[in-house]
């Protein structure tokens, strides 16, 4: 037996015929697929800016 350790499983865009488990309850929280993806990106950037600032120097320079 193998247990998948993927922290962000099944992030495919929902279609009319299928949806992912991660995306199934988004509307209950006032979110859509784009909101989910942008929140994941924002969370990751926040972590990089606060903990590994040197690795994101090119992004910081673009923002300044």
Secondary structure, 3 states (H helix, E strand, C coil): CCCCCCCCCCCCCCCCCCCCCCCCCHHHHCCCHHHHHHHHHHHHHHHHHHHCHHHHHHHHHHHC
